[in-house]
């Protein structure tokens, strides 16, 4: 693992040098550096929290794929639709909106770095629901809702997202803090100033995530403008 991290650091340095030599825009360089920094964190945390080598490899691939999907969307549109981010991740886990999943909330677009963090968090929630929660049962499902409250003409509001599993079996708080818990309780708090509450209920996990929707994180779009260029469909 140490050799893999050293190789990644060398690749990062080489990429930064190539970007500088190519005269790449500051915005693109900054975005790529954010992504590489997140990849380093994911590699390190995945290794630290893995129970065995097979589990490490399987979960790492899914996490890197989740980050890559959001990065492609961000590069294409400049922002990422929260609804699309969630529905795409659910589809990767073979969970269809309108069948096992209900999604409801206003049109919110996230900036690239915030979108990658949100995508990673949703990936961990989906993976947990497949392995331990509602998605592991034929009648299990999830309600995902979000709303923007507070704020005003000069102040941003807070975005609150609720992930509520339904039809699952009783879940309990894990004995050890795995990668998913680190993402939800530490990474989101540090990067997005998010407050996260986890409730282990009889029919599955309830996760409530709240963070300020400031310009560096994202924005809510009025319905009349929801189909502007840049909104992923």
Secondary structure as GFF3:
##gff-version 3
##sequence-region A 1 233
A	DSSP	alpha_helix	2	21	.	.	.	ID=ss1
A	DSSP	alpha_helix	26	49	.	.	.	ID=ss2
A	DSSP	alpha_helix	53	77	.	.	.	ID=ss3
A	DSSP	beta_strand	80	81	.	.	.	ID=ss4
A	DSSP	alpha_helix	82	92	.	.	.	ID=ss5
A	DSSP	beta_strand	101	104	.	.	.	ID=ss6
A	DSSP	beta_strand	108	110	.	.	.	ID=ss7
A	DSSP	alpha_helix	112	131	.	.	.	ID=ss8
A	DSSP	three_ten_helix	134	136	.	.	.	ID=ss9
A	DSSP	beta_strand	141	149	.	.	.	ID=ss10
A	DSSP	beta_strand	158	166	.	.	.	ID=ss11
A	DSSP	alpha_helix	179	182	.	.	.	ID=ss12
A	DSSP	pi_helix	183	187	.	.	.	ID=ss13
A	DSSP	alpha_helix	188	192	.	.	.	ID=ss14
A	DSSP	beta_strand	195	201	.	.	.	ID=ss15
A	DSSP	beta_strand	204	212	.	.	.	ID=ss16
A	DSSP	beta_strand	218	220	.	.	.	ID=ss17
A	DSSP	three_ten_helix	223	225	.	.	.	ID=ss18
###
